[in-house]
Amino acid sequence: MSRYRPPSPPKSAYITKEGAQTLLSELKFLWKKKRPEVTESVREAAAQGDRSENAEYIYGKKQLRQIDSRVRYLEKRLDACTVVDRLPEDRSRIFFGAWVTLEDEEGALRTHRIVGPDELDHDPAYISIDSPVAKALLKKQEGDEVMIRLAAGEKVYFIDHIEYRPFTL
């Protein structure tokens, strides 16, 4: 048995204006605030003497590697992403950035927003454009019936409402 894992499929390169701003804010925080603080703590730990047994020094260096790794990822991802900062022409259909209210067969309502894969941790109502749910919803209209395959099986939803909110920031 090998440890080989096939590469994951590439993520969609779309991001909302709000999502791009959040990633940019994280990048600035890591580069301007967090990294200088950790660098200073590593400098102080190194001044204490033997670095091979200095836990503060070893931990600080590990933190710096993690910060640098995240900074590189954010820079590359922001360069690769296309910021969607305008509303679609046809707002009666579901496209990227739409807020969609779904009604299940029992009448329970759920609201989701279709966003890029980098924005999922910002709000629990967000779903990735790469997800099976979003793929099933794209280009549908209010009143359409959608069958979505979930881990628990197939489920039917009705599209109750589609909304595009103006972009903030």
C-alpha positions as CSV (number, residue, x, y, z in Angstrom):
1,M,0.0,0.0,0.0
2,S,1.4,3.4,-1.0
3,R,0.8,6.8,0.4
4,Y,0.1,8.3,-3.0
5,R,-2.9,10.5,-3.1
6,P,-4.1,11.8,-6.5
7,P,-4.1,15.6,-6.7
8,S,-7.3,17.3,-5.8
9,P,-9.2,18.9,-8.6
10,P,-8.4,22.6,-9.0
11,K,-10.6,25.1,-7.2
12,S,-12.7,27.6,-9.1
13,A,-10.9,30.9,-9.5
14,Y,-13.9,33.1,-8.6
15,I,-14.2,35.1,-5.4
16,T,-16.6,37.8,-4.3
17,K,-15.4,41.3,-3.6
18,E,-16.0,40.7,0.2
19,G,-14.0,37.4,0.1
20,A,-11.1,39.0,-1.7
21,Q,-11.1,41.8,0.9
22,T,-11.1,39.3,3.7
23,L,-8.1,37.4,2.3
24,L,-6.3,40.6,1.6
25,S,-6.9,41.7,5.3
26,E,-5.5,38.3,6.5
27,L,-2.5,38.7,4.3
28,K,-1.8,42.2,5.6
29,F,-2.3,41.1,9.2
30,L,0.2,38.2,8.8
31,W,2.8,40.2,7.0
32,K,2.6,43.5,8.9
33,K,1.7,42.5,12.4
34,K,2.0,38.7,13.2
35,R,5.3,38.0,11.4
36,P,7.2,40.9,13.0
37,E,5.9,39.9,16.4
38,V,7.0,36.2,16.0
39,T,10.4,37.4,14.5
40,E,11.0,39.5,17.5
41,S,10.2,36.6,19.9
42,V,12.5,34.3,17.9
43,R,15.3,36.9,18.1
44,E,14.8,37.1,21.9
45,A,14.8,33.3,22.2
46,A,18.0,33.1,20.1
47,A,19.7,35.5,22.4
48,Q,19.2,33.2,25.4
49,G,21.9,30.8,24.2
50,D,21.8,27.2,23.0
51,R,19.2,27.0,20.2
52,S,19.1,23.2,20.0
53,E,17.3,22.8,23.3
54,N,15.5,26.1,23.3
55,A,11.7,25.4,23.0
56,E,10.7,29.0,22.5
57,Y,13.2,29.3,19.6
58,I,12.1,26.0,18.0
59,Y,8.4,26.9,18.3
60,G,9.0,30.4,17.0
61,K,10.8,29.1,13.9
62,K,7.9,26.7,13.3
63,Q,5.4,29.6,13.6
64,L,7.5,31.6,11.1
65,R,7.4,28.7,8.6
66,Q,3.6,28.4,9.0
67,I,3.1,32.2,8.5
68,D,5.4,32.3,5.5
69,S,3.6,29.3,4.0
70,R,0.2,31.0,4.5
71,V,1.5,34.3,3.1
72,R,2.7,32.5,-0.1
73,Y,-0.6,30.7,-0.5
74,L,-2.6,33.9,-0.1
75,E,-0.4,35.8,-2.5
76,K,-0.7,33.1,-5.2
77,R,-4.4,32.6,-4.6
78,L,-5.3,36.3,-4.8
79,D,-3.3,36.6,-8.0
80,A,-5.1,33.6,-9.5
81,C,-8.6,34.6,-8.5
82,T,-11.1,36.6,-10.5
83,V,-13.0,39.0,-8.3
84,V,-16.7,39.1,-9.2
85,D,-17.7,42.6,-8.3
86,R,-20.8,43.2,-10.4
87,L,-24.3,41.7,-10.5
88,P,-25.4,39.5,-13.4
89,E,-27.6,40.8,-16.1
90,D,-30.3,38.2,-15.6
91,R,-31.1,38.3,-11.9
92,S,-34.0,35.8,-12.2
93,R,-31.5,32.9,-12.5
94,I,-29.0,31.6,-10.0
95,F,-25.4,32.6,-10.7
96,F,-22.3,33.2,-8.6
97,G,-22.9,35.4,-5.6
98,A,-26.7,34.7,-5.4
99,W,-28.5,34.2,-2.1
100,V,-30.9,31.3,-2.7
101,T,-33.7,30.2,-0.4
102,L,-34.6,26.6,-0.7
103,E,-37.7,24.8,0.6
104,D,-37.6,21.1,1.3
105,E,-40.6,18.7,1.0
106,E,-41.5,19.3,4.7
107,G,-41.6,23.1,4.2
108,A,-38.4,24.0,6.0
109,L,-36.5,26.9,4.5
110,R,-32.7,27.1,4.1
111,T,-30.8,30.1,2.7
112,H,-27.4,29.8,1.0
113,R,-25.1,32.0,-0.9
114,I,-23.0,30.6,-3.7
115,V,-19.4,31.8,-3.3
116,G,-15.8,30.8,-4.1
117,P,-14.1,27.9,-2.3
118,D,-11.8,30.3,-0.4
119,E,-14.8,32.0,1.4
120,L,-16.4,29.1,3.1
121,D,-15.2,29.7,6.6
122,H,-16.6,33.2,6.7
123,D,-20.2,32.3,7.0
124,P,-22.0,28.9,7.6
125,A,-24.7,29.8,5.0
126,Y,-22.0,30.0,2.2
127,I,-21.6,27.1,-0.2
128,S,-18.8,26.7,-2.7
129,I,-19.5,27.0,-6.4
130,D,-17.7,23.7,-6.7
131,S,-20.1,21.8,-4.4
132,P,-22.7,19.5,-5.8
133,V,-25.5,21.6,-4.3
134,A,-24.3,24.8,-6.1
135,K,-23.8,22.9,-9.4
136,A,-27.3,21.6,-9.2
137,L,-28.7,25.2,-8.5
138,L,-26.8,27.1,-11.2
139,K,-29.0,28.7,-13.9
140,K,-32.2,27.6,-12.2
141,Q,-35.1,30.0,-11.5
142,E,-37.6,30.6,-8.7
143,G,-40.2,27.9,-8.6
144,D,-37.9,25.2,-10.1
145,E,-37.5,21.9,-8.5
146,V,-34.0,20.6,-7.9
147,M,-32.9,17.1,-6.9
148,I,-29.7,17.2,-4.9
149,R,-27.6,14.2,-4.0
150,L,-26.5,14.3,-0.4
151,A,-24.6,11.8,1.7
152,A,-28.0,10.7,3.2
153,G,-29.5,10.2,-0.2
154,E,-31.3,12.3,-2.8
155,K,-33.4,15.2,-1.6
156,V,-35.8,17.4,-3.5
157,Y,-35.8,21.2,-3.0
158,F,-37.9,23.9,-4.4
159,I,-36.3,27.3,-5.2
160,D,-38.3,29.7,-3.1
161,H,-36.4,32.9,-3.6
162,I,-33.3,34.3,-5.4
163,E,-31.7,37.5,-4.3
164,Y,-28.6,39.5,-5.3
165,R,-27.5,41.9,-2.7
166,P,-25.4,44.9,-3.6
167,F,-21.7,44.4,-2.9
168,T,-20.4,46.1,0.2
169,L,-16.9,47.6,0.8
